[in-house]
Amino acid sequence: MRRDTTSLIALLLAAVAVAGCGSAAGADKAGGGSVAHGPVMLTLANSSGALSDVPPVEYFVNRVEQLSGGRLVIRVLGSAGPAAPTREATIVRDVAARRFDLAWVGSRVFDKLGVGAFRALSAPMLIDTYPLERAVLASPIPARMLAAVRPLGLTPIGLFGEDLRVPIGVTRPILGPADWRGIHFGTWPSGAQEQAIRALGATPVEDGGVNRNVDILGGRVAGFELDVRRLYTDVGVTIAPYITVNVHLWPLFDVLIANPGVLASLTSRERTWLREAASDAQRISVTLAQVNTARFLNDACRLGARFRTATNAQLAALRRAFAPVYTELGKEPETSANLREIEQLRRATQPGRSPAIPTHCRLSP
């Protein structure tokens, strides 16, 4: 964090010039009034190629500047090092060490860092609609989860919901358990998600970022979890065209974190701007993720994506295969309570309308 002193220096030079001229008016003003400062600048670590890849975080950054009238500005920086799957864990440590003031990382990574509070968000096929995702974010669940990051030397700011992740196949659709058995499947580091992949008889491969494309082209993975938007913008439909549209494995959730020392150095007003912007972003995050869903579906279709729908029997078989994962997750009291609460929200929430898939891009069963 830095406070811009450009305006202060300019005013001091002007004051010296006036004093040198012996101005009576200048003498009358000496010691009176206040000196205006430039904006407070905070750094935010971003592990994506561009902030536009993460709509809720982009909204947060812009909202902070809007609320503060430009008096608090967030400078977005790429994190150091290669775009490896381990980058999210590195970013968490960098914020704790004050190398960055703020950052966002996927909630999935925290169980790799000894924090299991977010594991229910990665429970397979539990949060499987956008209305349910909104309901979870509007519930008391996020506040409880976010509090758990404090022992890592972090202050939580917000939890943002993003796109639902589905299985993407490289050479064929990945539908029921038979399609998963024996394959290598790409994912980001996450204990809960890796456990779900193993439950289907597949081998998880940590291949997020540019590593994913290398693994796809090298034949090292048969599929991976992703959303259609990022498939289109980051990976490329031509190298992995098979999308299973109704197997919603889990959503991506962004956790916004800050260095507590940096927050303590801000004024209460500046902290209020940050928290208000984060609250606004959390509330609107799922809608932001959905804004261009139809466009990306159509664009992916135009470039050769082929969509397949798992049958009811295949969906039921997947849920049966995931049963041991839920048993394991339920051994943690906090996760068990979150799972029960999310399941209650699931029963009370209408699923909403599924996006329209262009007919000519649908594969027949």
C-alpha angles and dihedrals in degrees: 000000000000136000113225109241097182093102092046093052091048091051093048092051090049090050091052090050092051093047091050090057091055093235114181090206090054090051091051091054096047109121093007128113126008135280116244117229129210123244125300109244123212125184122225123195114224120189094190125089091246134007089238086071087069106049098182093051091046088051090050092052093050093043092055091056091045095050093045095045089237094308092113116043130181117214111205116217133182112241118251122260134031123325092258128152089251091062095096092057089048091052091053090054092045092056091048088051091049095244085128128024095214138007144169125225134169114271087231093076099061097079086060087058096050097265111117097175095105098047095104089063088064096046103131117258093350103109094040104150135052094236089056090048089054091048091053092050091050092051129082090260099092094053091053093048095046093053089064094071094067095088087062089065094260138119114220117227106174151332119231128194122223141171125332111250121228135181113274117199125208101203103005141007118281107219125140129016092277089065092052099047113110098358130121109239126195123231142147119262107287128137094209095047093046089051090054092051092050090049088064092053095256129123116239116228120195100225109140121149121015090341088074095064091046090053093046094050091043092053093241096127130041093198146343142204117261143125124258093247094058092039088059098041104033111024109024128242094235094069097043111022105158114098124181099208102190103044099090102186097181139313125258110248122194118214114205112208136179139194107256093218091055092050091049090055092057125086118254088251092055091049089050091055091052095048094044091051091049091049091051091048092049091052095049099032100101092048090051090052091052099045097096099026094116092047093051092047090054094043091049090049091051091054094050108277114154120205125210131185121215114230123245089253091054092048091051091049091052091052091050090050090052093054094097089053090057090047090055094044090049091061089077108076095213093048091045091054092048092049091052092048093049091048089053090051089048092056091048097046126083110229096229129217121316117233116262114256116207106253096227090057095054117103117220117241 
